[in-house]
């Protein structure tokens, strides 16, 4: 990807309405491409097929939660030829104070945890911290 191409973000959250709002906010406020899915399995497929600058996953989803999804993608990236760099992960969660959520912050690649509900500008600020060079829409 060239320096001029927009940054790419993958958002996976099982709350469809929330997912839609997040996607709209990101594309309206930042110069970026956003792929999104309410299903971890499809999010996994997207992460394998495309290259991203940032992952935003919901911490608690049915079957495969955001932490496990990130771990699985990392495993696949590390075993690719050549290995791919795993982008940073921002977790969003309604259970941010849960011990397991807090423990995840110590894991390599986990850039932060944002408690739901949150102000969208707070998410945008965190994204700017995680993705150097991402631009705001003027």
N, C-alpha and C positions, 0 to 999 in steps of 0.2 A: 504494500500500500504506500502511495506517495504521501509526502507531508501535507499536501493540499486536500487529500481526500478526507471526508468527515470521519470522525471517530465512530466506532461501532459499539453498541451496548446491547447485551442480552438480559432481558428481564423475565424471570419466571416466578409467578405468584398465582396461587389457585383461586384468589378472589378476583373474579373477572372484572367487576366494576372498578376496583382499585387498580388493577393492571391497566385498564383503559385510561384512567386518569393519569397514571404515572407516565404511560407512553405519550399521551398528548402533551403533558408538561415538558417532558424531555425534548420532544421534537420541536415544540414551540419556543423553548428557552435556550436550547443549546444546538450548535451546529453538529448534529450527529445523526447516525442511522440507528434506529431501535428495532430490534426483533423481540417479540414477546410471545409467551405461551403460558396458559394456565396449567399445563401438564409437564411434569418433570421429564417424562420420557421424550417428549418432543423437544424440550429445552436441551436435553442431552444430545439429540440428533443434530440440532442447530449448531451447538458448540463444537461438534466434531466436523461438520461440513464447512463452517465458516470461521473466520478469525475475528476476535473481539478485543476491545481495549479494556472492557470492564464487564463483570457479571453483577447483576443485582438479583439475588434470590430470596424468596420468603424462607424464613427459618423453619416454620412448621407447615408442612404440606402432607397430604396423605401419601402413603407408600414411600416415596423418596423425598426426604426433606432437603432443604437448601444446602445443609452441611454435607450430607451424603452425596448429593448431586455434584457439588464442587470437588469432593474427594474422588469420585468416579471419573470426572472429566480430567482431573490431574493425572490419574493413573494412565488413562488413554494417551494424553499428550506426552507423558514421559516415555511411553513405549513406541511412539511414532518415529519414523525415520525421515528426516532428522527430528529429534524431539521438539515439540512446540512449547513456547513460553505460555504458562498459565496466567491469564490476566488477573488483576486483583478482584476480590469479591467484597461487595457490600451486602450484608444481610439485613433484611427488614423483618421485624417481628413484633407481634403483639405480646410475646413472652420474653422481652429483652432482659428482664431481671432474673430469668431462670438460670440456674447454675451452669447448665450445659451451654446455653447461649453465651454466657460470660467466658466460659472456658475456650470457646471457639475463637475468641479474639486473640488468643495466644498462638493460634495455628498460623503457619506460614501462608502468606497470600491473602489472609482475611484482613481487609483494610478497615472494617468498621461494622458496627451494628446500630441500626437506627430503629428506635421503638415506635411502633404504630400506636395511635395515629400520630403523624408528624406533619409539620408545615413543609410544603413542597420546596420552599426556598432552602430549607435545611438540607434536604436531599441534594439539591442542585449544588450547594456549597461543598458537600462531601464528594460529589462526583468530580468537581473541579480540583479538589485536593488529590484525588486518586488517578486522574487522567490528565497528566501534563499536556498542555497544548490544546485542550478542548476549548472551543470558543463559544461565547454567548451570542445569541442572535441579536442583532442590533435593532 
